Amino acid sequence: MQPVTLTSARLTLRPVGPQDTEAIHAAAQDPEIQRWTTIPSPYLPEHAHAFTTDIVPTGWATNTMYTFGVYLRTGPLTGMLSLTPRTPGTTEIGFWTAEPHRSHGYTTEATLTAAHWSFTHLATSRLEWRAEVGNTASKAVAQNAGFTFEGTLRSAIENKGVRRDCWLASLLPQDLNTPTPTPYLPSH
């Protein structure tokens, strides 16, 4: 797929490139980002370079991961967001927020923008969010975006060589009043 740019009221979500390497490297020095995400720690300049010049473009070219830098429409990088197809109709969302831009609703806004695009352009019927148990900031974003919490999965994610429990939540197209690509018959 050709990379796309998405916009919302306050944000631009666009694929990152070499020009974004320094900003991503600087933001990823935050201990909270390194603690709760699977990025390497320490996060070195060469990690950011590989991310912007290889990982992101390869993900778009192979339809395996759609990664966006989240920017204020008139300003700097506020965070990163990715959509990763897992199974037909199911996509996983992940994100991090740079420390100076937390608690402004930017990541929730970016999540809703990306969710709508995923439902309408990727034929996603179920958007999943997962985070290690204890990552309350990520959980707050999912709650604010309207995800339904489904439980705790034991030993469901690996972070820096350690298996960890994670929370699981989902967002469906109908949660955002968006047509669903596949009929859904709830159990109740």
Secondary structure, 3 states (H helix, E strand, C coil): CCCCCEECCCEEEECCCHHHHHHHHHHCCCHHHHHHCCCCCCCCHHHHHHHHHHHHHHHHHHCCCEEEEEEECCCCEEEEEEEEEEECCEEEEEEEECHHHCCCCHHHHHHHHHHHHHHHHCCCCEEEEEEECCCHHHHHHHHHCCCEEEEEEEEEEEECCEEEEEEEEEECHHHHCCCCCCCCCCCC
